[in-house]
Amino acid sequence: MKNFSTKIVVALAATLAAAPAFAQDAAVANSDKGLVSIAAALAIGLAAFGGAMAQGKAAASALDGISRNPAASGKILTPMIIGLALIESLVIYALLIALRLS
């Protein structure tokens, strides 16, 4: 009888020890989604920061050029607006990729 009860205790201990091991796999799978979400948030943050810095530099350079030569404002304004639109489109692409990842 003692041998049988030892086998039952060992089987019960093995069953209880295996359950957390299987639960760990599910937790790892869920943590990958969290890491992807964090990566997407960092990507859009860096893209927005880079876009803001580029737009600020483009606007500052255009305004500097206009202040030095006001007669050239028409020739400077159009390329500046096109450049700002292209910079903003890169940030929008980063947003779309981040939304697709999460």
N, C-alpha and C positions, 0 to 999 in steps of 0.2 A: 504494500500500500504506500509505503514511503517513496518508493521509486516512481510510482504513478503520480503522486502529488508533486514531486520534483519536476517531472516532465511537464505537468500542467503549468507550474510556475515559470519554467523556462519558456514555454510556448507563449504564455501571456506576456512575459517581459519582452520577447522578441516582437510580438505583435504591437505592443505599445511603443517600442523603440522605433519600429519601422514607420509609424504614422507621421511623426515629425519630419522624417527624411523625405517622404513624399510631399508633405506640405511645403518644404523648403523649395522644391522645384517650382511650385506655383508662385511663391513669393519672388523668386528670381525673375520669372517671366513678367510679372507685374512691374518689377523695378526697372526693367528695360524700357517700358513705355514712359516711366517717369524720367529716365535719363534722356530719352529722345525729346520729351517735352522741354526739359531744361536746355538741351542743345538748341532746340528751335527758338526758345526765348532769347538765348544768348546770341544766336545768329541774327535775329531781327533787331536786337539791341545794338549790336556792332554795325549792322548795315545802316540803321537810322543815324547812329553817331557819325559814321563815315560820310553819309550823304549830307548831313547837316554841316559838317566841316567843309566839304567840297562846295556846297552851295554858298556858304559864307565867304569862302575864298574867291569864288567866281563873282559874287556880287560886289565884294570889296574891290577886286581888280577892275571890274567894269565901272564902278563909281569913281575910282581913282582916274581911270582913263577919260571919263566924261568930265571930271573936274579939271583936268589938265587941258582938254580940248573940247569945249562945249559944242563946237560945230560938228564933231564926229559922233554925237550922241545917237543919231539914227543908225549909223553903221555899227555901233557897239551894242546897242540895245537888242537888236534882233538875234545875233549869235549868242548873247547872254541868255535870252529866254529859251532858245533851243538847247543850250547847254544845261540849263537848270531843269528842263523837261527830261533830258536824257539821264541826268543824275537822279531825279526823282523816280524814273522808271526802274532803275536798278534797285532802289529801295522797295518798290512795289513788287518786283520779282522776288526779292528776299522774303517779303511778307507772304507771298503765295507759296513759296517753298516751305516756309516755317508752318504755315497752316496745313500744308499737305503732309508734313512729317507728323504733326500732332493729331 
